[in-house]
Every structure is written in structure tokens, then in C-alpha cells.
Amino acid sequence: MQLEDVVSNGERVFIDVLFRDVFVEDIQHIGEQFIRIVFSGESLSNFVSPNFDDHVKLVFDEINGETIMRNYTPRYFSHINNRLTIDFEKHSGGVASNWACNTKLGDSLIVAGPRSSITTDNSYAHQILIGDNTALPAIARRIEESASIVKTHVYLLNGSTEYLNNHLTAKVDVFNFDSVHKLVIALQAQQTMMRDGLVWVAGEGSMIKIVRKCIKQIAQFNKYDQRFSVYWQKGEVAAHQELS
């Protein structure tokens, strides 16, 4: 399927997967928890990322020769100068996080994908975006691409709210919770919003399952308007799964 063939909201389009050699063009620190890496390279000339929650695989070579891949959200892409921006959360022990914390200008990396993309239009009256820090790049991208016309409610679990400081407008409300229990209670109190909109949830697996159960019980969204993605799982390595 070609990108130009996709017209329906919620439809998945498959993209030819290319492995691209890219180079570190710029390094920025976004608050205390995130590092922004801007990549460049001629291989990005035909890069595409149609939707806010697309993911690419970053390919790392370990010292022992083992190849390790991790999923990341394309935060920005500029076709004008072929610059791809990816934001890394800082956390101890992570291969990608350690690489981002220690990389230098000119360092190289391999980027693969996206393999597919699910279309999301901007015709919703409102949207509910839920996640932890790993979901923030996708949440911020969605806000940028839609919040001028879509009322947005963001529910974070132990989120770094400063990451969204530049996205706070009259159409964007951000709530941060220190437990899944409190987050679920907040959602249950907003049942009137649980219809005729988009609900998107991403983050740690156990949190996703609890929030998904809550939303399935109280919401009236059609299947194309509710998205649940496991970005990571406690005790597992490189977990990534989409739930229906």
C-alpha cells in the first residue's frame, strides 16, 4: 500500500523499511529528563513519518558485537534539510539512553523504518492522550499537529511536565498523577468526554492494561478512535506491543 492511497482514519499503511546511516548534527537538553538528538544524512532524503505515534528502530552495536535495536518516536522531520529529531529519556541502564548521554557531534547511528503508520485525522472535537515519560514525544507531536483545532486533555503518570511547557495553550490541559489508581479515578470522573473523540494511551505495560480496562468500561469510542500501545514492560527488554 502507498501513503497516497490511505484516506480513512485509523487505517494502517505499510512503508518500505530502509536502514539509513545518519549522523549526530545537534544535541540539546530538554529539561532534566530528556536529551534531543538531531540526525542528518543523505539517506534521510526519502524518509517519511506520517503519524504522530510512528516509531523507528535505532540500531546500536554493543562492544561484544551484539546488535541491539530500540523503538523511538520521530519527534520532528524536516524535508527541507533532511533533519530527523528524536528525544531520549534519561534513565540508568538503558542502551539507547546511555548512548544519547555519551554521544558527540558527528557520531553515526543506523535508523530503520517506520515499518507502518496508522492515520489519525484532526476532525475530533476533543482528544485524550495518556502516558508516562516514554509517551511524551508522541504526545507533544500530536499536540503540535492537532491542538490548534482539537481540544486536548493530557493525563500523565509521573510525567516530566516541563517537557510540555511550550505546548500549554487554552486548548491543552495537562494533569499529572503519582499513581495509576489516581489516574483512573480522574478518568472515571470524565465520562462525558469518553465519546466522540480520540483516546490514545502508551507507556508501561501494567499501566496500559489497567487504564485500558477502565476506558473499555466507561467509554463509547469506536475501534478506530481508541489506541493502546505498550512502549515498555517492567522486567523485560525492548517490549513493544499494540493492544486492541
N, C-alpha and C positions, 0 to 999 in steps of 0.2 A: 504494500500500500504506500502511496505517496502522500506527502504532507498536504499537497493542494487538494487531495481527494476528501479530506476529513472536514465534514461540515456539522456533524452532530455533537452536541455537548455530551461529555462522558465517553466518547469513542476513543479507543486506543489506536494509535498509529505506530507502525514499526519503522525503525530507521536503520539504515545500513551502519553496522558498527565498524568504526575505524579506530586504529590505535595511532595516536598522534604524539609526536615528540614536541614538548613545549618547554619553555624556559622561564625562570622567575624574572619578571620585569619590575615588580614593585612589592614591597612588604609594608603593611600598616597594622597597627594595633587598634582594635575596636573595643574600647573599654578594657576591662581587666580580663575578660574571659575568651576573647576571640582574636585571632590573627587573620588578616585579609591578605591573600596572596594573589597577585595579578600575573597571569601567564601570557606569554606571547609566542608566536611561531607561525611560519607559513602554513603548517599543517592545519591551522585553525580556519583557513580561508573558507571552507565549506561546512564549518561547524553549525549545528542547529540545536536549539533547546526551546521548543515551542511553549512548554507549560511550566508553571512555577515550581512544581514538585518533581520535575525530571531529576534523574541522577546519573552521574558519570562514575566510572570506576577509575581511581587513581592507582597506578601500578608502582609498587615500591620493591626494590631489590634489597633483601636483607644481607648481612655480612656472610651468612652461611650459604648464600646462593639461592635461598628460597624466595620465590616471587609471591608477594602479598598484595592483594587488592582490597580497597576500601571504597564504599559508596559515599559520594558527596553531591550536594546540590549546586548546580551552576548558578551563582548569585547574580552575576551580570555577564553579558557578552556583547561586544561591540564589533559589528561587521565593518566599521569604518577603518579600524586599525588592528583587527584580529586580536582582541584582548579578552581573555576569559578570567573572570574573578571567582575565587572560591574562598569561603570563610571557614576557618578551622576553629573548633572549640578547644581550648587548652584543658587537657586532663592528663594525669600521670599514667604512664604505661602504654598509651596508645601509639601505635606505629605512625599513623598519619599526624597526630598531634606533635609527637616528638620530632618528626621531620619538619613540620611547619615552624616549630620553635627554634630549630637549628639551621634552617636553610639560609642561603645567601643569594644575592642578586647573581643571575647567570646560571644557577643550578638548573639541572634538567629533570624532567619527570615525563612519564607516559600517561596520557589521558585516553580512556576508551569510552565510547558511547556519546550520548544516550542511546540505549537499545530501543526504547519505545517512549511514547508520551501520551498522556490522557488529556484530551481537550477540556478546557474549562472556560465557559464564556462569562461575560460580565452582565448578564441580564437579571441576576438575582437582586431582590430587594435588600437582602442582608446576607451576611456570611459569618459563620462561627469557626474560628481557627484555634485549635487546641494542641498544645505540645510542650515539650521540655526544651532545653537548650539546643538539642540536636535538630529540632524543627524550626528554630528561629530563622535561619537563612531562607527557607521556603516561605515561612510566614511573611517575612519582610518583603520578599519578592512579590508575593501575592498582593500585599497591601499596595505596593508601588504600581502594580499593573491594574488594580481594580478599585482602590478605595476612593478615588475621586467621584465614583458613581455608585459604589456599593457600601452600605453601612457595615462596618466590620467590628466584631466582638472577638477579642483575643483572650484566651484562658491559658495561662502558663502554670506549669508545675515546677517550682523552684527555678524560675527562669531569670536570666540576666536581662532585666527590663531596660537597662541602659542601651542595649543593642537596638531597641526600637525607638529611641528618643527622637530621631529625625522623622519618624513616621506618625507622630501623635498629632492628629487633626481632629476637627469636630466630628468626623465620620469614623474615627477609630477609638474604641475603648479597650484598655488593657487591664486585665486582672491577673494577679499573681498569687498562687496558693502554695503553702508549705506541706500539703498532704493531698493525696488523691481523694480522700474522704471529703475534705472541704471543697475540692473542685467539683465533685459530683453533686454535693448539696447545692452549690451555686448553679449548676446546670439544671437541676430539678426545679429550681425557683424560676427558671426562664422558659417554662414550657410553651408560652405563647410564641416564642421565637423559633420553636422546633418544627417549623413547617415553611414551605415556600422559600427556601433558601439553600445555602450550601453549608454543610458541616464537614470539616476536614480535621483529622486527628493523626498525629505522628509523634513518635518518641519511643520510650522504653516499653518492651512487650507487655509486662504485667499491668502497667498503667493503661495501655491501649485496650486491653481486654476488659478492664473494669469500666472505663469510660464508654467503650463500645456497647457493653451490656446496658448501661444507663440510657444511652441515646436510643437504642433499639426499643427500650420500654416506653419512652416518653415522646419520641419524635415521630413526625409524619412526613419524612423525606422520601422521595423515590430513590431507587437504587443508584441512579447516576449522580445524585446530589449528596451522597454520604461516602466519604473516603477514609479508610483506616489503614495506616502503614506502620509496621514495626521497623524502626530505624536501628534499634539495638536491643539486646537482651542481657540482663544481668547473668553473669556466669558463662556467657557464650561469646564467641569471637565472630565478628563480621556477620551478625544476624540481620537479615533484611527480608521483610515479608509484607505483602499486601493482603489485607483481610476483606472479605465481602461483608 
